[in-house]
Amino acid sequence: MRRSTTADDGRPLRVLAACRISNDDDSSSSLERQREKLQEWLHDNPHCTLVHVTEDRSVSGAVDLKDRPELGPWLADGKRDEWDAVWVSTQDRLGRDDLHLRSGTA
């Protein structure tokens, strides 16, 4: 499936990147790997505009998206008009699994 790099009105897609790590300690490189994937994606999609990168550290995938310290405020009505799409390196950065995401509690 091809993903669009433009918004419905034809302008460049404004992307909010959401990074998350459950256990933030010195031995983890997960946030760094997520940022590396973001840079690769941006390189491959130069017509997209990066609006902001959220980094939720020590946040379980079970925490509702709106309750995450960094991502949550970007999902509120006041910020929602600033971006068109949320980018994550892998789906589990949003929630524990498909069932969790589909349940609406992610």
N, C-alpha and C positions, 0 to 999 in steps of 0.2 A: 504494500500500500504506500503510495507516495504521499508525503506530508507537504502541505502548502507552506511556502515561506512568505506568503503575503496574507494580510488581513482581508476580510470580506470586501473592504472598500479599495483594495489594490495596493495599499501602502505596505511598507516593510512590516513584517510580523515583529511585534514587541514581545520579548521573551523575559519571563521571570524564572530564574534558575533556583531550584530548591535542593540544597544539599542537607543530608542528615546523617548523624552517626549516633548509635546507641551508647557505646562506651568510648568516651573521649579520654584516652590516655596516651602516654608518650610512644607506645608501641604501635599505635594504629596509624595507618596511612590512608584510611578510607576517604576522608575529606579531600586530601591531596589528589587521590585517584579520580574522585568525582569532578574536581576542578580541571584536571587534565582532560577528561572526556568532554567537558564543556568547551574547553579551548579547541579541541578537535572538531566538535560539532559546529562551533562558530566559524572555524576556518572553512568547513565544508558548506556552510550556509551564510555567505557573506552579506546577503540581502536582509538578514535578520538583525534586529537591534537588541542588544542585551540591556535590559532596564536595571536589573539588580540581581545579586546573588545572595540568597539567604543561607545561613549555616546554622542549623540547629544541632548543638553539641549535647551529648548525653540525653537524647530524647528518644524514647521507645517508638517503634512503628505503631504501637497501639494508641498513642496519643492522637486525638482528633487534630486534623490539619489546622483548624481555626484556633486551637489551643497551643500551638507550637510558638515558642517565644519569638523567633525570627519570621517564620512564614505566616503565622496567624494574622498579624496586622495588614499584610498585603492582600488578604482575602476579604477584608472589610470593605463595605461600600465606598468609603472615601478613597481607597487605593485601587479598587477593582478596575477603574477606567484607565489606569496607567500601563496596563499590560494586556496582551492578547492570549498568550499561552504560557503554561508552566512547563519547564523542562526539568527532567530528572535523569540521572545517569542510568538508573534501573528502577523498575516499578516498585520494588520493595523500599525505596526511599520515601514513597508516599504512604504505604501501609504494609501491614504484615503479609497479606496475601490477597488474591482476587476476592475472596469472600468478604474479607474485612473492608475492602474498597467498595464493593457492591452494596454492602449493608448500609452505607451512608454514615458510618461512624468514624471513618478515616478523616 
